[in-house]
């Protein structure tokens, strides 16, 4: 009998853990007891309503089917499909993210190639980098006066640091003899940067980009809870205000799945640019 590969064993174990977890979760949720005869006062005060509690997986699966069967419906400002909400969030994340990349990667090259630039800019980086991205939100709302642009700015400010630092580190770590070979062939600075330094530093740069996209997806959920309107973060907060825990848990799962897909995309890019010496 052919033995299973390590990947297949891991996949089977993951599926087993998933079904076991769902089974335990389903069995741990007590069934709602039938409500007996109520007095008029109890009916007026909502005594006959079931108490709010964590829903079982079966209810969440039903909710997922309802939402995913028509994810792009639009029935008004506070009633949009999950597909529309996620699309708004992804648009904000990618806009702020690529704006950050346009600044972080060239600046990281400069810092990595010049010790003077590193010493001059490092104090500013060390002061700004630890600041929580959401701490910028009140200032962004006051200056920009637009919730959409403010959310994009918060994504920009949280995405820039991992890309900047990893780019600088990757460029500085390029082997000196490779650069010397380029000088021997009398390559200009720009040609050396694109043909020697960029390919060598690409794995480290993409690692920074991968870290940034994960942070950006985390931050956009919190930012949309603050600014409201649209987006998966607003969807979570709105369903919580409606005390719809089934929708809250469903949206949490969707956040995790989208985050996993974004990370997988950059993981694939990382494998493509990684070389073996």
Secondary structure, DSSP 8 states (H G I E B T S, - for coil): -----HHHHHHHHHHHHHHHHHHHHHHHS----------HHHHHTTTTS-------HHHHHHHHHHHHHTTT-B-STT-B-HHHHHHHHHHHHHHHHHHHHHHHHHHHHHHHH-HHHHHHHHHHHHHHHTS-GGGGHHHHHHHH--HHHHHHHHHHHHHHHHHHHHHHHHHHTS-HHHHHHHHHTT--HHHHIIIIIHHHHHHHHHHHHHHHHHHHHHHHHHHHHHH-SSSHHHHHHHHHHTT-HHHHHHHHHHHHHHHHHHHHHHHHHHHHH----
